[in-house]
Amino acid sequence: MIFEIKTLLGRKTHCAIFEFFDGLPDMHVLIPKWVMEDLAIHEREPVRVRGVELDLVTSVKVQPHSVDFYSAVRDSQRDVKELLTESLSRFSTLTEDTAVPIEVNEKFFQVQVLSVEPHGAVRIIDMDVQHHFEFKVEFEPAPDLEDENATKEYQDRVLNSIKLRRERSAAGRQEIEQRRSEARRKRYEDLLQKFRGGQGEGGQIEIALRMPDGSQVKGKFVEGSPVSSLVAFALESSWAKMALPWGVYLRRAFPKQVLKEDEAITKEFHRSALSIQEEQAPEKDEELFAVLRASSPQRRKPPEGAEPEALAPLPVPERDEATLMSRTQRAFEMQRFLRAGYSLEEAEEKFQAGEVLPPTAASRRPAPRPPAGGLSPMKPKLKRSLSEEEERTKRVEEVMGFTGVEREVAEKALEENQWITDLAVNSVLDNLTGD
């Protein structure tokens, strides 16, 4: 299974999956740090992942980032092409204009992939090849190590290339952040346009609104006017002008409920305090930027009885990258021994002894494809949507897991808050604090 990983700036690389992890949140992937550094991305930064098919590699041209690489190769007393061939053969894929780490004498050196054939991205692994296959490796020769000027010129050229790529990535990230900010402001201005001018203010019903930042604003409203008048009042507050909320909900404490925009303001609201619940912006940039593309964006409302999920980052299990790399290397070498005809015990013995199969010329035939009219490749199963009962059970468990209360308490809190998860959590926590 080979995947393409593409950043929001369009930079991409390819890799093969090693294994699936239990406990990893949906829509999350674990990527080696050296891949993240090459893509110029940080933890929790969004990427696009899709399955692809790549041709088998025939040749690779690389360029080490530092002349120290050649010194290390010289000290190892090995041929540089042989060492590069052996090291590159351990990767699952190679992509042009990416950097990969090469180990020489227990030290890692970055090597730039200048070109690969037959296409700009290739696979190194092949389940249909009975032996490890041979491919051509070319590299840019080292400058004269005795010539300090040549050495310095080479290092400066490589460093400037890396610096330029990082500057472009930083500028791209800044541009994306600016677009995100513009989308939030556009959304906020659309909300103001939608709710501003509604009849309701200037009456006898005095209502206080508690903002998410702890501040409070008071106003007087006409009896019978819609709750949307309160929404407009909240959006005019100092908090809203700073926070640029994607939307707001009004929560009433007694009785506990979330008010609907078309409900009427009655005398029961007089001298009451309502809490403002902020609706967060979408996490996906595609949804966020849609506001900029749409001519008349509509307010994104949750389905009946639902609320946007809590936005606290999901816990990602910690993994020892060195251990994973070691396991991957063992799996790679063991597979080569097994496909060369050794038994499992012999393969294990040779691997523990540090033996490595030398490259041999072998078949480069492509992976078999299904015959015309034959069986089509297996497609990933579609995820079954949850029934209403399963959805409610899921939300009860979320409230229980976040607050630690019993199931009955969680169910009651959800019922009182129209089965909106984050409001139910807030309600439970408020009661625990009050106790």
Buried (B, 14 or more C-beta within 10 A) or exposed (E): EBBBBBBBBEBBBBBBEBEEEEEBEEEEEEBBEBBBBBBBBEEEEEBEEEEEEBBBBBEBBBBBBBBEBBBBBEEEEBEBEEBBBBBBBBBBBBBBBBBBBBEBEEEEBBBBBBBBBEEBBBBBBBEEBEBBBBBEBBBEEBBEEEEEEBBEEBBEEBEEEEEEBEEEBEEBBEEBEEBBEBBBEBBBEBBBEBBEEBEBBEBEBEBEBBBBEEEEBEBEBBBEBBBBBBBBBBBBBEBBEEBBBBBBBBBBEEEBBBBEBEBEBEEEBBEEBBBBBBBEBBEEBEEBBBBEEEEEBEBBEBEEEBBBBBEEEEEBEEEEEEEBBEEBEEEBBBBBBBBBEBEEEEBBEBBEEEEBBEBEEBEBEEEEEEEEEEEEEEEEEEEEEEEEEEBBBEBBEBBBEBBEBEEEBBBBBBEBBBBBBBBBBBBBBBEEEEE
